[in-house]
Amino acid sequence: MSADRMVVRLAGDGSRRRRPDTLAVEEPLELRMGGAPLTVTMRTPGADFDLAAGFLVSEGVVRKREDLAAMRACAGGRPVPA
């Protein structure tokens, strides 16, 4: 995910030039287990379920596929309709 923004480019001679640039978007992702907060990580939005599953495996919270019963996206603490 990206966003277009105006930036100021500073040259070695001290001059400045405003120009549009495309920047990567980074947003927080809160992971919860059983409704309780587990952690917050910064990520580029996109593959949130894959990121969450990988995090849980790498931290030893989930050891095998069967340990992960369900995942759902939430907005403002409420489930997002599917």
NUBALO-124422 format. One record per residue (C-alpha): chain; x, y, z. Coordinates in nm, 3 decimals, padded with zeros to 5 digits. Example, Ala and Ser with C-alpha at 12.3 -4.5 7.8 and 13.67 -1.06 7.14 Angstrom:
% residues 2
<site kette="A" x="01.230" y="-00.450" z="00.780"/>
<site kette="A" x="01.367" y="-00.106" z="00.714"/>
***
This chain:
% residues 82
<site kette="A" x="00.000" y="00.000" z="00.000"/>
<site kette="A" x="00.129" y="00.346" z="-00.081"/>
<site kette="A" x="00.026" y="00.711" z="-00.065"/>
<site kette="A" x="00.121" y="01.008" z="-00.282"/>
<site kette="A" x="00.256" y="01.307" z="-00.086"/>
<site kette="A" x="00.439" y="01.630" z="-00.159"/>
<site kette="A" x="00.797" y="01.621" z="-00.031"/>
<site kette="A" x="01.081" y="01.871" z="-00.015"/>
<site kette="A" x="01.405" y="01.751" z="-00.172"/>
<site kette="A" x="01.716" y="01.908" z="-00.023"/>
<site kette="A" x="02.019" y="01.928" z="-00.248"/>
<site kette="A" x="02.383" y="01.939" z="-00.138"/>
<site kette="A" x="02.401" y="02.310" z="-00.226"/>
<site kette="A" x="02.116" y="02.389" z="00.018"/>
<site kette="A" x="01.850" y="02.438" z="-00.248"/>
<site kette="A" x="01.502" y="02.293" z="-00.195"/>
<site kette="A" x="01.255" y="02.158" z="-00.447"/>
<site kette="A" x="00.897" y="02.047" z="-00.374"/>
<site kette="A" x="00.781" y="01.748" z="-00.573"/>
<site kette="A" x="00.530" y="01.463" z="-00.547"/>
<site kette="A" x="00.658" y="01.129" z="-00.419"/>
<site kette="A" x="00.505" y="00.789" z="-00.349"/>
<site kette="A" x="00.560" y="00.669" z="00.007"/>
<site kette="A" x="00.501" y="00.330" z="00.167"/>
<site kette="A" x="00.218" y="00.333" z="00.419"/>
<site kette="A" x="00.285" y="00.184" z="00.762"/>
<site kette="A" x="00.007" y="00.126" z="01.014"/>
<site kette="A" x="-00.023" y="-00.047" z="01.352"/>
<site kette="A" x="-00.179" y="-00.393" z="01.376"/>
<site kette="A" x="-00.301" y="-00.509" z="01.717"/>
<site kette="A" x="-00.313" y="-00.885" z="01.769"/>
<site kette="A" x="-00.555" y="-01.019" z="02.029"/>
<site kette="A" x="-00.613" y="-01.366" z="02.167"/>
<site kette="A" x="-00.951" y="-01.443" z="02.317"/>
<site kette="A" x="-01.034" y="-01.072" z="02.304"/>
<site kette="A" x="-00.729" y="-00.975" z="02.512"/>
<site kette="A" x="-00.450" y="-00.764" z="02.356"/>
<site kette="A" x="-00.136" y="-00.967" z="02.280"/>
<site kette="A" x="00.089" y="-00.724" z="02.091"/>
<site kette="A" x="00.096" y="-00.434" z="01.846"/>
<site kette="A" x="00.322" y="-00.443" z="01.541"/>
<site kette="A" x="00.379" y="-00.194" z="01.260"/>
<site kette="A" x="00.319" y="-00.324" z="00.909"/>
<site kette="A" x="00.238" y="-00.229" z="00.553"/>
<site kette="A" x="-00.132" y="-00.323" z="00.525"/>
<site kette="A" x="-00.212" y="-00.619" z="00.305"/>
<site kette="A" x="-00.152" y="-00.975" z="00.419"/>
<site kette="A" x="-00.259" y="-00.920" z="00.780"/>
<site kette="A" x="-00.380" y="-01.276" z="00.847"/>
<site kette="A" x="-00.055" y="-01.424" z="00.711"/>
<site kette="A" x="00.147" y="-01.178" z="00.921"/>
<site kette="A" x="-00.055" y="-01.260" z="01.234"/>
<site kette="A" x="-00.023" y="-01.637" z="01.182"/>
<site kette="A" x="00.351" y="-01.609" z="01.117"/>
<site kette="A" x="00.399" y="-01.398" z="01.428"/>
<site kette="A" x="00.208" y="-01.648" z="01.643"/>
<site kette="A" x="00.418" y="-01.938" z="01.508"/>
<site kette="A" x="00.750" y="-01.753" z="01.546"/>
<site kette="A" x="00.666" y="-01.662" z="01.907"/>
<site kette="A" x="00.565" y="-02.020" z="01.992"/>
<site kette="A" x="00.202" y="-01.928" z="02.066"/>
<site kette="A" x="00.088" y="-02.158" z="01.783"/>
<site kette="A" x="00.279" y="-02.480" z="01.718"/>
<site kette="A" x="00.064" y="-02.640" z="01.446"/>
<site kette="A" x="-00.219" y="-02.541" z="01.213"/>
<site kette="A" x="-00.482" y="-02.699" z="01.438"/>
<site kette="A" x="-00.379" y="-02.465" z="01.723"/>
<site kette="A" x="-00.514" y="-02.168" z="01.526"/>
<site kette="A" x="-00.893" y="-02.204" z="01.552"/>
<site kette="A" x="-01.007" y="-01.876" z="01.389"/>
<site kette="A" x="-00.895" y="-01.531" z="01.282"/>
<site kette="A" x="-01.105" y="-01.222" z="01.212"/>
<site kette="A" x="-01.042" y="-00.860" z="01.126"/>
<site kette="A" x="-01.168" y="-00.591" z="01.363"/>
<site kette="A" x="-01.203" y="-00.215" z="01.332"/>
<site kette="A" x="-01.200" y="-00.005" z="01.645"/>
<site kette="A" x="-01.226" y="-00.319" z="01.858"/>
<site kette="A" x="-01.535" y="-00.448" z="01.675"/>
<site kette="A" x="-01.535" y="-00.738" z="01.424"/>
<site kette="A" x="-01.543" y="-00.632" z="01.059"/>
<site kette="A" x="-01.838" y="-00.783" z="00.867"/>
<site kette="A" x="-01.727" y="-01.051" z="00.621"/>
***
